[in-house]
């Protein structure tokens, strides 16, 4: 049993299948969606259990399957990794009607999608997200990208997949920290969308974090629907889609200042970034104290190192500010932030001088 969401954009329409144990049905899904190919290049995160790769390979019907094992990390999300993948694609003479399949989290999907977008100007691309974070965020919207020394995702493309398969069974092998990581994006989507959805999370947070049915299914589907609606209205992030960056300008700077260390993963950075953005909204007189406290209390109940942000800011404030300045969303010398007027009412395109951000962190 699966739910099908159809993403409709100007560049491409593509379906997302959400359900339990649907990886075993991939051959039928390919057939019903007219996805045909001769050769298949699977980029798989080394952390994905081997049994899932075996299931995938067993249920794909094609003449040649090449597997590329990716040591998935922000440090390896770079041009060197892309070059290795391109070399393999050329070596095995892949054609434009062949396919790249990503089996892994958001990093694997970003790397695979970017490689697919630039190889001979575009291979077919199927994304099979195996983490909660990638199922609710990275697999929707067509953003691909890699990092460099100047920051996160500064090189990339908009390249929509031909198909996304989100099998909830794949989440069972994840450590609790990875579930929390994905929950950060679910929380962000609820805060920028509807209070009703946030209230559902507020009431059922622990059940969702423990992957209890039907709460986890509803949380994933609601989150995907929110991003679907935004992406369809603004595919290339000209205006409305910027709301999806709520908390992320802070989060990306925290990650980069840490050198993408395992001490702080992306989802944890997003949760801390959401809290920072909410507090900045409060101090900028957009958000009420009552609503800030509701959001802050919700985040305080999530098991991450809440003190990490304070330690990071104290030691690496200049690095954080430098990375915020070079954020790709800035179109001036000022820092562009997405703020919050109320739960479900984001404020976009607010620019602040760097000194204002420094004062916020140091007072």
Order of alpha helices (4+ residues) and beta strands (2+ residues): beta-beta-alpha-beta-alpha-beta-alpha-beta-alpha-beta-beta-beta-beta-alpha-alpha-alpha-alpha-alpha-alpha-alpha-beta-beta-alpha
